[in-house]
Every structure is written in C-alpha cells, then in structure tokens.
Amino acid sequence: MSLIDLHIHSTNSDGELSVEQIEQLSIEKKLEVVSFTDHNYINRYKSDKVRIIKGIELDCEFERNKMHVLLYNFINDEFLSKKIDELSKEKLLMVRKLLKNINHYYGIHIDNTNGFIKNKRDIIKWLMNNGYGNNPDELADMYTSRKSKCYVPTSNLTFEQLAPFIGEKTIVSLAHPDSVSGDSNYLDELIKKLKKYGLNALEVINLKHHVLSYNELLLLAHKNNLICTFGSDFHKKEDKIGVECENEYIRKLLK
C-alpha cells in the first residue's frame, strides 16, 4: 500500500494552500504521487521532490447531468486554455444575472465590483463567509442550483467536447460519481454512454463524498473495465491529504 492523492485543490482555484505549500505537505506526509486538479485551471507546476501527474478538474455536462471530470496527462493545453477562457467569460455574465436574482428574491446584495466572484462556487463561499449558512449543498439549493428560483444556467463543456484533449496516455475519470447520482444502476448506464466519448477511469475514493461505498464504486469500475483513481478532494488546511492505494492500481495509473 502507498499514499497518493490525485484530487487536490490549491489557491489557483478554491483551495487555501499554494502549490508550494501542498508540495511541502505532501513530502511531510510521504505521498508518492500527487496531482493538482484545480477547477478549470491548467497547473504547470513541476517538482523534483514529489512525483506530480498533470491534472485538472473540469465542469462538464452530459444529457443534463452536471458532473466534474478529472483529466490526467491531457493534451492540447493551449486549446483547452482557450476553451476555458471562453467559458469563463460566459460564466461572468451568468454571475451578474445570478447576483441580481439573489438580490431581487432575497434582498442579499453581493458587491462584485472587484470581480472576486467568478462562478457559483464563489457565491456559495461568500454566503458561508457572511453567515447565511454553513452547508454548501443547502445554500446551493436555495440560491444557485436548478432548485432555486434564482437559477441561471451555466455554460460548461459537454463531455463530447473533451475529445481534443484526450491522448493515448490521458486518464479521463468521473470525479466523485455519487455527486452525479447515488443510484449505482443509473451510474452504470451513464458510464456506458460516457465510455463512448473517452471515459476510462472512475474516482473510487473521494474523502468528501460518501453516498456510495468504496466497494460499490470499485464494483462499477471493474464491471466497466475502468481505471481506478483515488483522491482526498483536498481544499483546506485541516483537510486530510493522501489516500491509501494498493500498488497494483498505482502501476495502472503510471504506466
């Protein structure tokens, strides 16, 4: 067994620590392999002290399913960066409309003149920091999700649009699958469809999501001949970093 972590967020997205701080923490915790998977951000950090797999966590959708996809060793970085920039501009327009709706329906004025709010995650973070709640899922349901009367659609990459970034050695993993659905039968059918467009891995351990058990997700991965990926979904200083992983899975990840 070895310690690895293929799902880590730094200050380049919504994490609290810099990549340099996380690198040092990884060394202290004796992690063998890590990946900085910041949201919609291409991290080019290199280290000669810990092995880093190039990674990113992308907001995607497929047949009205919102999902996060972890890409490792992806290709066409510049083209992907351009697509992310285009979507970021569309999201800024969405944010303006959403903030206007929140003010209209709930009387909550969020001043974004300095542009610090760039997406729905930032809105939830602001609401939590300003005492409107401490459960992000409940806040999303009230203020930003499809369930909310404030809802404004978000522009995301479709899963089919990932094709140009998938190379021979690219790992395409569905992150925290039980955030898409807690129904393993539904996920099984969804996975079969996603495999046609390049899905070849499943995140079977994520320390922030526990709707489906490790064994249930492992069964889904094996049933669909998918590579298993493992991560803590590290964001905060107090979060645990590193996940125990059997060496056979590491060999498959690194080959």
QUIURZI-V551693 format. One line per field, one symbol per residue. phi: phi as a letter, one per 40 degrees, with the letter a starting at -180 (. if undefined). A space follows every 50 residues. Layout:
BEGIN
phi = ???
END
This chain:
BEGIN
phi = .bcbababbbccbbccbcccccdccccccgccabacbccfaccbcbabba cbccaabbcbaafgccabbcbbfcbfdccccccccccccccccccdcccc cccccbgccbcbccgccbaccccccccccbgcibbcccccccbbcdcccc dbdbcbccccccdcbbbcbcbbbccfdcccaccccccdccddccccbhcb abccbaccbbcbcdcccccccccbfbccbbacgcbbdcccbhbcbccccc ccccc
END
